[in-house]
Amino acid sequence: MDASAMFLFMATFVLAFLSTNGEEEETKLPPHILFVLVDDLGWNDVSFHGSPQIRTPNIDALAACSLILNNYYTESLCSRARASLMSGNYPIHTGLQSSALKSGDPAGLPLDVMIMPEHLKNKGYKTHIVGKWHLGYSKKDYTPTSRGFDSFFGFYNEQIDYFDYTNYDRSEDPTLPTFYGIDLEDGTETIKTMRGRYATEVFTERALDIISSHNESDPLFLYMAHLAPHTGNEYMPLQAPMTYTSRNSHIQDSKRRMYAGMVSALDESVGKLVDAFSQRGFLENSIIIFASDNGGDAGSYQKGAASNWPLRGQKASSWEGAIRVPSFIWSPLLRLKDSRISTQLMHVSDWLPTLYSAIGGELSDLGKIDGINMWKALLYNLPSPRIELLHNIDIFTGMMALRRGDYKLIVGTNNDASDTWYKPGGFDEMDIPSSMDDWIFKNDSLVKKILEESNLWILQTADSWRINATISCVQPPPEGNGGCDPNQSPCLFNIAADPCEYNNLAEKYPRIVRSMLEILKRYNETAREPILNTRDPQADPRCHGFSYVPWLNEEFTAECPYA
C-alpha cells in the first residue's frame, strides 16, 4: 500500500472512530434526578451539621460523599418554597409571597408559570411526584398531573395525619367552617385504604415502586416531597411508630424524642431510595439532592419540636433559622475526591436552572426567571454567581428581607417567639461522643455500605468534614431581641461574620441600610398581586364524601348545605 493510500485509510478510520464516539456521546442518557425535599427539618436536626442528638446515618453517609451546601437558602413557608423550587422564581413573582395556601383556597401556583417537570419532560424525562404538593388543587389544572408530572401519589394541603391521612384545618375566620377530610390522592382519585399505615413508609413504598418499574431507557425525575418531619394535625402533631422512637431513647424530652423518631423514619427512607437506585444501576449516572423546604418549627408555630440551633428563629420568620436549611447535592458528575463544604450563596430558585444546565439544557428555554445557574460554580468550586438574594417581601405583614454580599437586611417581624434563639431540647442526659462518625455509623448505614460496594465512598477525613459543616457562635445568645426590633427600624447583620444574628449593624452602616431599602423598593415594583389566601366553603370535604377534591371541576361540583 503506497503512502497516499495508507493516509486515506488512516484518515477514514479516524473519522469513523470520531463519528462513532460522537454518536455514543449524543445518545448518552441524561442523569436520573432524585430530589428529596423534606418538610420543616431544622439545621440542627441532622447529624452531619455536628449534632449527635438525632442520628441520621443514611443522610450523613450521602452527605459525607456530597457537596454540602452550607450557604443554601430557601423560603420560610411551604408554598413559597415549593413555588420557588418548581418555577425558578422568587415568591413575589409567583403571587405566593404571603402565607401558605390553606385548605379550600381557590388559588394556586399561577397556571401561566411553566414549572420544572414540564421543562424536564421536554428533555425526555419521565416525571413523578410522591408526597406533598401544596401548590393548589381547586381545579385539576392546578394539580400535579396537569402540570408536567406523569404521576402523583400524595396530598394537596399543608399537612395530614401520619396514620389516617386526614387533613384538619381550622379557619382563622370564625364565620367559616373547619375543614376535615381524607387528603391522599393517586392522580386526582382519593385513596381510602391506607388508614393505619405510617405515611413516611407508604410514600417510600410508592417511590420504590416507581424506581423499580422505570424504563431504564428513559431518564427519571422523582420528586420525593416527604411529609416528614412536619407536624400532623394540631390535635396530634408529633407521630412516629415505636420502631423509630426507640432508637432515640437517649433523648429525655418526650416531644423531642417523638420528633426524632419522625426524623429516623425519614433517614431510613433515604437509605431505601438510594438502595433502589443502586439496584437499578442508576447511581453512576444520577443526581441526588436533599433539602428542607424551610426551617424547623421549634414549638411555638405548629407545636413542633425541631431545632435550628444555633441559628436564630424558626419557620415563618425572616431569621436564619427559618431560611437557612440542611441541603447537599450528591452526584458522580461532580467528580468529588472527598466531601466538600460549599460556602457559595445559593437559593431554592436556583435548582431549576442548575439542574437544567446539568442535563445539557439551554437556559434560554426557561425564559426569564430569578434563579441562577450554579452548576459550573458547584462543579469547579468557583465563586457563586449569586451576590444578591431576595428572601421575601410580604406587603400584608410588612415583613421583608434581603441579602446582598455578606449583609442581610430585615424589615418587620412576626413580633412573637419566632424572634428568639431556641435551644435544642433533650440534651440533659447525653454525653457528646468522642468520634461523631463512630457514633452515627455504629449500627451500620445502608447508604455507606452501598457506596463502599459501588466504589463511590470518597470520604477520606473522618469527623473533620462534619466539623467544617457546623456553625458555631459564642454562647449564650443575647438577652431579649439582641438590640434588634425590625418592627421599629430595619436591622442589618453581617451573616458571614455573624451567622447567628447577634449584632445589629444598622446604626453603624446607615448607607448600606438605605441602599438595601432602595433595592427592596425596586423588587416590590416588579411583584405580582399577592394571592389572598381565602377559603371557598364549596370545598368543604363534607360535600365530597369527606375528601379533598378539585371542587371547581364539573365532575366534583355538588350541592353543599354547609356552604
ABEGO torsion letter per residue (X at the ends): XBAAAAAAAAAAAAAAAAAAAAAAAAABBBBBBBBBBBBGBBAAABAAAGBAABBBAAAAAAAAABBBBAABBBBABAAAAAAAAAAGBBAAAAGAABBBBBBGBABBBBAABBBAAAAAAAAGBBBBBBEBAGAEAABAAABAAAAGBABBBEBABABBBAAAGBBBBBBABAABBBBBBBBBBBEABBBAAABGBBAAAAAAAAAAAAAAABBAABBBBBBBBBAOABBBBAABABBBBAAAAAAAAABABAAAAAAAAAAAAAAAAAAAAAAAAAAAGAAABBBBBBBBABBBBAGAAAGBABBAOABBEBBGBABAAAABBBBBBBBAAAGBABBBBBABBBBAAAAAAAAAAAAGBBAAAAEBBABBBAAAAAAAGBBBABABBBAEBBAAAGBBBBBBEABBBBBEBAGBAAABBBBBBGAAABBBBABAAAAAAAAEBAAAAAAAAAGABABABBGAAAAAABBBBBOBBBBEAGGBBAAABBBBBBAAABAAGABBAAAABAAAAAAAAAAAAAAAAABBBBBAGBBBAAABAAAAGGBBBBAABAAABBBBAAX
